[in-house]
Amino acid sequence: MSTADSRKTADFWFDPICPWAWMTSRWMLEVEKLRPVDVRWHVMSLSVLNEKRDDLPEQYREMLAAGWGPVRVLVAAAEAHGEEVLGRLYTELGLRFHNQGLPNTRETLVAALTAAGLPANLADAADTDAYDEKLRASHAEGIGLVGEDVGTPVIAVDGPDGERIAFFGPVVTPAPRGEAAARLWDGTLLVASTPGFYEIKRTRTAGPSFE
């Protein structure tokens, strides 16, 4: 079997406003270098996931209200230029939102689009619901694999025995590099492919580190 034949595709659903999904995505880029895995990016939305909840803090509700814009822009970019642009646009958005701490504004969206080599006028999509049907469909595909009691990211990949497995996370900071990233991938596949396995969790004692 050739190396190309043995490579797997890891489908990765993300919302660009989530710092934890951002950390996981940077880990997955490291995994691509060390394991025969190619990441295929998809959009999901914390705004869609939580839109029917009325028990959220005001600050979080405000974040979710603004969160429609970036995911709509991502969907519009993919529709106009192909889904292969999602990865590089996500990188440009994430660098600005998380590493640089820039606000979720039209100016930031335009800067990310420009850096990704995409037309700045795609930022117009942030203020229209024209792309919401496709956004909801992409979100439903990802969240449907793991259930609605989790968030972003969602990863789906063929397991060691060829079965399709999906999971939320992992939630980790900082993003592991080198062999540590590869070991985490191997271990995540091991537990996620175990029949009947659902959860490992402990209380977070640190926020996301973007270094």
Secondary structure, DSSP 8 states (H G I E B T S, - for coil): --HHHH-EEEEEEE-TT-HHHHHHHHHHHHHHHHSSEEEEEEE--HHHHTTT---S-HHHHHHHHHHHHHHHHHHHHHHHH-GGGHHHHHHHHHIIIIIS---SSHHHHHHHHHHTT--GGGGGGGG-STTHHHHHHHHHHHHTTT-TTS-S-EEEEE-TTS-EEEEE----SS---HHHHHHHHHHHHHHHTSTT---------S-----
